[in-house]
């Protein structure tokens, strides 16, 4: 089954810290929902832009999208 990477974009001077903190909440959500797949992370793309992400199975994407409101998504390899 394909996996989908849900992505939240953060911009500005606090982008890195915000993305790092957002990942904590994503992990908490996975624990609360008892979701088996536990792939999360954050990436600092430059000093003014960072992302946080969560990977879900394609069949669960709509549920997570509606609950968490990511900015975008892409197929996860």
C-alpha positions as CSV (number, residue, x, y, z in Angstrom):
1,X,0.0,0.0,0.0
2,X,1.2,3.5,-0.8
3,X,2.1,5.9,1.9
4,X,1.3,9.6,1.9
5,X,3.5,12.2,3.6
6,X,1.3,15.0,5.1
7,X,3.3,18.3,5.3
8,X,3.0,21.5,7.3
9,X,5.1,24.4,6.1
10,X,6.5,27.0,8.6
11,X,8.2,30.2,7.5
12,X,10.0,33.0,9.3
13,X,12.6,33.3,12.0
14,X,10.9,30.8,14.3
15,X,10.2,28.3,11.5
16,X,12.7,25.6,12.8
17,X,11.5,25.7,16.4
18,X,7.8,25.8,15.3
19,X,8.3,22.7,13.0
20,X,10.2,20.9,15.8
21,X,7.4,21.6,18.3
22,X,4.7,20.7,15.8
23,X,6.2,17.2,15.4
24,X,5.7,16.7,19.2
25,X,2.0,17.2,18.7
26,X,1.9,14.9,15.7
27,X,3.5,12.1,17.8
28,X,0.9,12.8,20.5
29,X,-1.9,12.5,18.0
30,X,-0.5,9.1,16.8
31,X,-0.4,7.8,20.3
32,X,-3.9,9.0,21.1
33,X,-5.3,7.4,17.9
34,X,-3.2,4.2,18.5
35,X,-2.0,4.4,14.9
36,X,0.5,1.7,14.0
37,X,2.6,3.7,11.6
38,X,4.8,6.1,13.5
39,X,6.8,8.1,10.9
40,X,7.1,11.8,11.8
41,X,9.8,14.3,11.5
42,X,10.8,17.9,10.8
43,X,13.3,19.3,8.3
44,X,15.0,22.7,8.3
45,X,15.2,23.7,4.7
46,X,16.8,27.1,5.3
47,X,16.9,29.6,8.2
48,X,13.5,30.9,7.2
49,X,11.7,27.8,6.1
50,X,11.0,24.4,7.8
51,X,8.5,21.6,7.6
52,X,7.0,19.1,9.9
53,X,5.5,15.9,8.5
54,X,3.6,12.7,9.2
55,X,3.4,9.6,7.1
56,X,0.1,7.7,6.8
57,X,-1.2,4.9,4.7
58,X,-3.1,6.1,1.6
59,X,-6.4,4.5,2.9
60,X,-6.2,6.7,6.1
61,X,-5.1,9.9,4.3
62,X,-8.6,11.5,4.2
63,X,-9.2,10.9,7.9
64,X,-5.9,12.4,8.9
65,X,-6.2,15.3,6.4
66,X,-9.6,16.3,7.8
67,X,-8.5,16.0,11.4
68,X,-5.1,17.7,11.2
69,X,-5.4,20.1,8.2
70,X,-1.9,19.7,6.6
71,X,-0.8,22.3,4.1
72,X,0.0,19.7,1.5
73,X,0.9,16.1,0.8
74,X,3.0,13.9,-1.4
75,X,3.6,10.2,-2.0
76,X,6.2,8.9,0.5
77,X,8.9,6.6,-0.9
